[in-house]
Amino acid sequence: MPVLRPAPRSARRAVTALALAAALATVTAPAQAHGRPGPGRSCPRLTVSTGWYGANQARIQRIIDRYGSCAPHRRDGRSAPVAVFDWDNTVIKNDVGDATMFWLLRNSRIRQPEHGDWRTTSRYLTDAAARSLRAACPDGTGPDRTLPTATDTACADEILSVYGEAATTSGQDAFAGYDRRTMEPSYAWLAQLTHGWTAGQVRAFAAAARAENLAAPVGATQRVGSTTDATGYVRYYDQQRDLIRTLRRAGFDVWIVSASPQPVVDVWARGVDVAPGNVIGIRSTTERGRYTSHLSPCGAERPGDDSQITYIDGKRCWINKEVFGVRGAAASRVQAPAERPVFAAGDSDTDVSMLRDATGLRLALNRNKAELMCRSYDDADGRWLVNPMFIGPKGRMDGVYPCATAGYTASDGSSRPVRRGDGSVIPDQRDTVFAN
C-alpha cells in the first residue's frame, strides 16, 4: 500500500567540504543579510530567560555555541547538527492528539469501521473492546458513514474510554499482545481512527481543534460525551519556541518526533516554524488517497505488521530512518555518534531512547515519569538537564523513583530495574527539580 509521508532523506546527511564551500559561496551573504550567522560570527542567543531552572539555559547556550554554524570548527564541511524534540508536553502544554480526538468526538468525525468490525481498527484491540464498541456505537450515517458521537454519549464514552484508559467503560482491557517498548496501541488508535479521510481533511480537523484550544483560557475544560472535565486548552511554551528558533538560526537541523498522528503534528509544528518535512509522527498508510487503519513500517517491520510507532525504542527507529537515512533492521539500533542527534528534549518515558541517543545534551521536562527521571537524575555522563514544566509545573513527588526495582517497563509489560548502558542498576532517585 502507498505511504503518505514527507519525502525521505535518501542519502546520508554528511556533505563534503567542497560541496559546502560551493554552497556558502552562493548563500553566505544573503543569509547574513537576514541576521543568520555565518562561520566565525557570534551565535544567536536564547532570549527567554524565565522558566529555566538553574544553569540549564546557559548549558544549552554553550551547546549552540559549540555546534552551531557560527562556531569556527563548523567550517570543516560537516553536516548540520541535529536537534530532536518530542511535541506533547515538551514544546506545548497538553496533548494535541487528545485535542484532536476530543474534537473528532464532539463533531462526529469518526467513521464506522470496515464491515462494522472494530477489530479492523487495531490488531491489538481485544475481543471484549470490540464487542463493547459495537454495542455502544450504532452504524454510521451519511455518505461518510460517520458515528453520531456529538449526540450519542454512550458511543463517545466507549471510544473515549478505550482511547484514554486503554479499557472499556466496564473495566475490561482494551488492548493486548503488543511490545511495550515500540508500541502504545491507544496512541496508534487515534491515527487508525482517521481511516477513510484524506490527509487534507485530517489536517483541517486538527486545525479546527488547534484554533479552539489556543483560544480557550488556560485551565479550560470541555465536555466530550458525558465527560465534563476533558482538557480544553493548549499553549505553546515560549521557552521552547525561543529555543527552536535559536537552534535553527544557529544552523541546527531541528526535528519534531511525536507519538501523535503525522497530519496533526504537521499542523501544530508550523507554530514553531518547523515544516512538515521535519516532522515525524505516527504515519498511516493510504489507499486511493485515503488513510487506512494500517501504519507505516520502520526497521525490520513489514507492511501490515503495525507493531512500531514513534514510541520509546520506536522513536530511535524513526529518527534513524528519516533523519539519518538508515534502512532495515539497523534503524532499530544505536548508531555511531556522528549519526545521532546532538540535542534532544522530552517529557516522558516515551522519549527515553531518543534522549539517550543524543550526544551533547538531553533536556527532560519533569512530569514525574519514572524511567525518564531515573536516568535524568542519575546523570551518568553529565549530559542530562532536568527542568520543571514551563506551564503548570508539578510539585515534588513524594518518596523516591523506584529505579533499582521497578522503574523500567520491559517489552512484555513487566517492571524491572533501570540500568545504565554498562548494565549497572541505577539506585532509587529523589525528586529535586520541581515547582516551588
C-alpha positions as CSV (number, residue, x, y, z in Angstrom):
1,M,0.0,0.0,0.0
2,P,1.3,3.5,-0.7
3,V,2.5,5.5,2.3
4,L,1.8,9.2,2.9
5,R,4.9,10.8,4.4
6,P,7.3,13.7,3.8
7,A,9.9,13.0,1.2
8,P,12.6,10.7,2.7
9,R,16.2,11.8,3.1
10,S,17.5,9.2,0.7
11,A,21.2,9.7,1.3
12,R,23.3,10.1,4.4
13,R,23.4,13.7,5.7
14,A,27.2,14.1,5.6
15,V,28.4,16.6,2.9
16,T,31.9,17.2,1.6
17,A,33.9,20.3,2.4
18,L,33.9,21.1,-1.4
19,A,30.2,21.0,-1.7
20,L,29.7,23.1,1.4
21,A,32.2,25.7,0.2
22,A,30.3,25.9,-3.1
23,A,27.0,26.4,-1.2
24,L,28.5,29.0,1.1
25,A,29.7,30.9,-2.0
26,T,26.1,31.5,-3.0
27,V,24.2,31.7,0.2
28,T,26.5,33.3,2.9
29,A,25.9,36.9,2.0
30,P,22.1,36.7,1.8
31,A,21.9,34.6,5.0
32,Q,24.0,37.2,6.9
33,A,21.9,40.0,5.5
34,H,18.9,38.4,7.2
35,G,20.7,38.1,10.5
36,R,21.7,34.4,10.3
37,P,25.3,33.9,11.5
38,G,28.0,32.6,9.2
39,P,31.1,30.7,10.3
40,G,33.1,32.7,12.9
41,R,30.3,35.1,13.8
42,S,28.6,35.2,17.2
43,C,26.0,32.6,17.7
44,P,22.4,33.7,18.2
45,R,21.4,33.9,21.8
46,L,18.4,32.5,23.7
47,T,16.2,35.4,24.7
48,V,13.5,34.0,27.0
49,S,15.1,33.5,30.4
50,T,12.1,32.9,32.7
51,G,11.2,29.4,33.4
52,W,14.6,27.9,33.1
53,Y,16.0,26.0,36.1
54,G,19.5,26.7,37.5
55,A,22.1,26.7,34.8
56,N,20.0,24.9,32.2
57,Q,19.7,27.8,29.8
58,A,23.4,28.6,30.0
59,R,24.3,25.0,29.3
60,I,22.0,24.9,26.3
61,Q,23.6,28.1,25.0
62,R,27.0,26.5,25.2
63,I,25.8,23.6,23.1
64,I,24.6,26.1,20.5
65,D,27.9,28.0,20.6
66,R,29.9,24.7,20.3
67,Y,27.9,23.0,17.5
68,G,26.2,25.9,15.6
69,S,27.3,27.0,12.1
70,C,28.6,30.2,13.8
71,A,31.4,28.2,15.6
72,P,34.8,28.3,13.8
73,H,35.0,24.5,13.7
74,R,31.9,24.4,11.6
75,R,34.0,25.4,8.6
76,D,35.1,21.8,8.1
77,G,32.2,20.8,5.9
78,R,30.4,18.5,8.4
79,S,26.6,18.2,8.1
80,A,24.3,20.3,10.2
81,P,23.9,19.1,13.9
82,V,20.6,17.6,14.6
83,A,18.2,18.6,17.4
84,V,15.1,16.5,18.1
85,F,12.1,17.5,20.2
86,D,9.1,15.5,21.4
87,W,6.0,17.5,21.0
88,D,3.2,17.0,23.5
89,N,4.1,18.5,26.9
90,T,7.6,19.2,25.6
91,V,7.1,22.0,23.1
92,I,3.5,22.7,24.2
93,K,1.4,22.3,27.3
94,N,-1.1,19.4,27.0
95,D,-1.6,16.9,24.1
96,V,-2.5,17.7,20.5
97,G,-3.6,14.1,20.0
98,D,-6.1,14.4,22.8
99,A,-7.2,17.8,21.5
100,T,-7.9,16.2,18.1
101,M,-9.7,13.1,19.5
102,F,-11.9,15.3,21.6
103,W,-12.7,17.5,18.5
104,L,-13.5,14.4,16.4
105,L,-15.9,13.1,19.0
106,R,-17.6,16.4,19.6
107,N,-18.0,16.9,15.8
108,S,-19.0,13.3,14.7
109,R,-15.9,12.8,12.5
110,I,-15.0,9.2,13.3
111,R,-16.1,6.8,10.6
112,Q,-17.7,3.4,11.1
113,P,-15.0,0.7,10.9
114,E,-15.0,-1.6,7.9
115,H,-17.9,-4.0,7.9
116,G,-18.8,-2.7,11.4
117,D,-15.9,-4.8,12.8
118,W,-13.9,-2.7,15.3
119,R,-11.1,-5.3,15.3
120,T,-10.1,-3.9,11.9
121,T,-9.1,-0.6,13.6
122,S,-6.2,-2.2,15.6
123,R,-4.6,-5.6,15.6
124,Y,-4.2,-5.2,19.4
125,L,-7.9,-4.4,20.2
126,T,-9.3,-7.2,22.4
127,D,-12.5,-9.0,21.6
128,A,-14.0,-7.5,24.7
129,A,-13.3,-4.0,23.5
130,A,-14.6,-4.8,20.0
131,R,-17.8,-6.1,21.5
132,S,-18.2,-3.1,23.7
133,L,-17.6,-0.6,20.9
134,R,-20.0,-2.5,18.6
135,A,-22.7,-2.5,21.3
136,A,-22.3,1.2,22.2
137,C,-21.9,2.6,18.7
138,P,-24.6,2.4,16.0
139,D,-24.0,2.1,12.3
140,G,-22.5,5.3,10.7
141,T,-24.7,7.6,8.8
142,G,-24.4,9.8,5.7
143,P,-22.1,9.4,2.8
144,D,-19.1,9.2,5.0
145,R,-20.8,6.7,7.4
146,T,-19.7,8.8,10.5
147,L,-20.7,7.8,14.0
148,P,-23.0,10.3,15.8
149,T,-20.7,10.9,18.7
150,A,-21.6,14.5,19.0
151,T,-25.0,13.5,20.4
152,D,-24.6,9.8,21.2
153,T,-22.9,10.0,24.6
154,A,-22.7,6.2,25.0
155,C,-20.7,5.8,21.8
156,A,-18.5,8.7,22.6
157,D,-17.9,7.5,26.1
158,E,-16.8,4.0,24.9
159,I,-14.4,5.3,22.3
160,L,-13.0,7.8,24.8
161,S,-12.5,5.1,27.4
162,V,-10.7,2.8,25.0
163,Y,-8.5,5.7,23.9
164,G,-7.8,7.4,27.2
165,E,-7.9,4.5,29.7
166,A,-7.0,1.5,27.4
167,A,-10.1,-0.1,28.9
168,T,-13.8,-0.4,28.2
169,T,-16.3,1.5,30.2
170,S,-16.9,-1.7,32.1
171,G,-13.2,-2.0,33.0
172,Q,-12.0,-4.7,30.6
173,D,-8.6,-4.4,28.9
174,A,-8.9,-2.8,25.5
175,F,-5.6,-3.8,24.1
176,A,-3.2,-6.8,24.4
177,G,-0.3,-8.6,22.7
178,Y,2.0,-5.6,21.9
179,D,5.6,-4.7,22.7
180,R,5.7,-2.0,25.4
181,R,8.9,-0.6,24.0
182,T,7.8,0.1,20.5
183,M,4.0,0.4,20.6
184,E,1.3,2.2,22.6
185,P,-1.8,1.0,20.9
186,S,-4.1,3.7,22.3
187,Y,-1.9,6.4,20.7
188,A,-1.8,4.5,17.4
189,W,-5.6,4.0,17.6
190,L,-6.2,7.7,17.1
191,A,-4.3,7.6,13.8
192,Q,-6.1,4.4,12.8
193,L,-9.5,6.0,13.5
194,T,-8.8,8.6,10.8
195,H,-9.3,5.8,8.3
196,G,-11.3,6.9,5.2
197,W,-10.2,10.5,5.4
198,T,-7.6,12.2,3.3
199,A,-4.5,13.9,4.7
200,G,-6.0,17.3,3.9
201,Q,-9.2,16.5,5.7
202,V,-7.4,15.3,8.9
203,R,-5.2,18.5,8.8
204,A,-8.4,20.5,8.6
205,F,-9.8,18.7,11.7
206,A,-6.5,19.3,13.5
207,A,-6.5,23.0,12.5
208,A,-10.1,23.4,13.9
209,A,-9.1,21.8,17.2
210,R,-6.0,23.9,17.3
211,A,-7.9,27.1,16.9
212,E,-10.3,26.1,19.7
213,N,-7.6,25.1,22.1
214,L,-5.4,28.1,21.6
215,A,-8.5,30.4,22.1
216,A,-9.6,28.8,25.3
217,P,-8.2,30.2,28.6
218,V,-5.5,28.3,30.4
219,G,-7.2,25.7,32.6
220,A,-10.3,25.4,30.4
221,T,-12.1,22.1,30.2
222,Q,-14.7,20.8,27.7
223,R,-17.5,18.2,27.6
224,V,-16.8,15.1,25.5
225,G,-19.6,12.6,25.6
226,S,-20.7,12.6,29.2
227,T,-17.3,13.7,30.4
228,T,-17.3,17.3,31.6
229,D,-13.7,17.8,32.5
230,A,-11.7,16.9,29.4
231,T,-8.8,19.2,28.9
232,G,-9.8,22.1,26.8
233,Y,-6.7,24.2,26.1
234,V,-3.2,24.0,24.7
235,R,-0.4,26.5,24.8
236,Y,3.0,26.8,23.2
237,Y,5.9,27.1,25.6
238,D,7.6,30.5,24.9
239,Q,10.9,29.0,26.1
240,Q,10.7,26.1,23.6
241,R,9.7,28.4,20.7
242,D,12.7,30.6,21.5
243,L,15.0,27.5,21.8
244,I,13.8,26.0,18.4
245,R,14.1,29.4,16.7
246,T,17.6,29.9,18.1
247,L,18.8,26.4,17.2
248,R,17.5,26.9,13.6
249,R,19.2,30.3,13.3
250,A,22.4,28.7,14.5
251,G,22.3,26.1,11.7
252,F,20.8,23.1,13.5
253,D,18.6,20.7,11.7
254,V,15.5,20.7,14.0
255,W,13.0,17.9,14.0
256,I,9.8,17.2,15.9
257,V,9.3,13.5,16.7
258,S,5.9,12.8,18.2
259,A,3.6,9.9,19.1
260,S,0.6,11.9,17.8
261,P,-0.6,11.4,14.2
262,Q,1.5,12.9,11.5
263,P,-1.0,15.3,9.9
264,V,-2.0,16.6,13.4
265,V,1.6,17.4,14.4
266,D,2.2,18.9,10.9
267,V,-0.4,21.5,11.6
268,W,0.8,22.3,15.1
269,A,4.5,22.4,14.3
270,R,4.1,25.3,11.9
271,G,3.5,27.3,15.1
272,V,7.3,27.0,15.8
273,D,8.3,27.3,12.1
274,V,9.0,23.6,11.7
275,A,7.8,22.4,8.3
276,P,6.1,19.0,7.8
277,G,9.3,17.7,6.1
278,N,11.0,17.9,9.6
279,V,8.1,16.3,11.5
280,I,7.8,12.6,12.3
281,G,4.5,11.5,13.8
282,I,2.5,8.3,13.7
283,R,2.3,7.6,10.0
284,S,-0.6,5.8,8.4
285,T,-0.6,4.1,5.0
286,T,-3.0,5.3,2.3
287,E,-5.2,3.6,-0.3
288,R,-6.5,5.6,-3.2
289,G,-5.6,8.8,-1.4
290,R,-7.3,8.0,1.9
291,Y,-5.9,6.8,5.2
292,T,-6.2,3.1,6.1
293,S,-6.1,1.6,9.6
294,H,-2.6,0.3,8.9
295,L,0.7,2.0,10.0
296,S,3.8,2.7,8.0
297,P,6.7,0.3,8.9
298,C,10.1,1.0,10.3
299,G,13.2,-1.1,10.8
300,A,12.6,-4.8,10.2
301,E,8.8,-4.4,10.1
302,R,6.9,-5.4,7.1
303,P,3.8,-3.6,5.8
304,G,0.8,-4.6,7.8
305,D,2.8,-5.5,10.9
306,D,1.6,-2.4,12.7
307,S,4.0,-3.1,15.5
308,Q,6.1,0.1,15.9
309,I,5.3,3.7,16.2
310,T,7.3,6.8,17.4
311,Y,7.2,5.4,21.0
312,I,10.3,4.7,23.2
313,D,12.5,2.5,21.0
314,G,10.3,3.2,18.1
315,K,11.4,6.8,18.2
316,R,15.0,5.7,17.7
317,C,14.0,3.7,14.7
318,W,12.1,6.5,13.0
319,I,14.8,9.1,13.7
320,N,17.5,6.8,12.3
321,K,15.3,6.1,9.2
322,E,14.0,9.6,8.4
323,V,16.8,11.9,9.7
324,F,19.9,9.8,9.1
325,G,18.8,7.5,6.2
326,V,19.3,4.2,8.0
327,R,17.3,1.4,6.5
328,G,16.2,-2.1,7.5
329,A,16.8,-3.7,10.9
330,A,19.8,-1.4,11.5
331,A,17.4,1.5,12.1
332,S,16.4,0.0,15.4
333,R,20.0,0.0,16.7
334,V,22.0,2.8,18.3
335,Q,24.1,4.5,15.7
336,A,27.7,5.9,15.8
337,P,27.9,9.3,17.5
338,A,28.2,11.1,14.2
339,E,24.9,9.7,13.1
340,R,22.9,10.7,16.2
341,P,21.3,13.9,17.4
342,V,23.4,16.4,19.3
343,F,20.4,17.7,21.4
344,A,17.1,16.1,22.4
345,A,14.2,17.2,24.6
346,G,11.3,15.2,26.0
347,D,9.0,14.9,29.0
348,S,8.1,11.2,29.3
349,D,9.3,7.6,29.2
350,T,8.1,7.7,25.6
351,D,11.2,9.8,24.9
352,V,13.8,7.8,26.8
353,S,15.6,6.2,23.8
354,M,15.6,9.3,21.8
355,L,17.1,11.3,24.7
356,R,19.7,8.6,25.5
357,D,20.9,8.7,21.9
358,A,21.7,12.5,22.0
359,T,25.4,13.1,22.2
360,G,25.5,16.6,23.6
361,L,22.7,17.5,25.9
362,R,19.3,15.9,26.9
363,L,16.6,18.1,28.3
364,A,13.9,16.3,30.4
365,L,10.8,18.2,31.5
366,N,9.8,16.8,34.8
367,R,6.4,15.2,34.7
368,N,7.3,12.5,37.3
369,K,7.8,9.8,34.7
370,A,9.8,7.0,36.4
371,E,12.3,5.8,33.8
372,L,13.0,9.2,32.4
373,M,13.6,10.8,35.8
374,C,15.7,7.8,37.0
375,R,18.0,8.4,34.0
376,S,17.9,12.2,34.3
377,Y,18.7,12.4,38.0
378,D,21.4,9.6,37.8
379,D,23.0,11.7,35.0
380,A,25.7,9.1,34.4
381,D,27.6,11.0,31.8
382,G,26.8,14.6,32.9
383,R,24.7,15.4,29.9
384,W,21.2,15.4,31.4
385,L,19.2,18.5,32.3
386,V,16.0,18.5,34.3
387,N,13.6,21.4,34.2
388,P,10.1,21.9,35.6
389,M,7.3,22.2,33.1
390,F,7.0,25.8,31.9
391,I,3.3,26.0,32.5
392,G,1.6,24.3,35.4
393,P,4.8,22.5,36.7
394,K,4.4,19.6,39.1
395,G,5.4,19.8,42.7
396,R,7.8,17.5,44.4
397,M,7.0,13.8,44.0
398,D,6.5,12.0,47.3
399,G,9.0,9.3,48.1
400,V,11.6,8.1,45.5
401,Y,11.6,6.9,42.0
402,P,11.8,3.1,42.2
403,C,14.8,2.9,39.8
404,A,16.5,0.0,41.5
405,T,13.4,-2.3,41.3
406,A,10.6,-1.2,39.0
407,G,11.4,2.0,37.0
408,Y,11.8,0.2,33.7
409,T,8.9,-1.3,31.7
410,A,10.0,-4.2,29.6
411,S,8.7,-5.3,26.3
412,D,6.3,-7.8,28.0
413,G,5.0,-5.1,30.4
414,S,6.8,-6.3,33.4
415,S,8.6,-3.8,35.7
416,R,12.3,-4.1,36.1
417,P,15.3,-2.1,37.4
418,V,16.6,0.8,35.3
419,R,20.1,0.0,34.1
420,R,22.8,2.2,32.7
421,G,24.5,1.5,29.4
422,D,27.1,-0.6,31.2
423,G,24.4,-2.8,32.8
424,S,24.7,-1.4,36.3
425,V,21.5,-0.7,38.2
426,I,20.5,2.9,38.8
427,P,19.8,3.5,42.5
428,D,16.4,5.0,43.6
429,Q,16.3,8.7,43.0
430,R,14.7,11.6,44.8
431,D,12.8,14.4,43.1
432,T,14.9,17.5,43.3
433,V,13.8,19.7,40.4
434,F,10.2,20.8,40.8
435,A,7.8,23.8,41.2
436,N,8.2,25.8,44.3
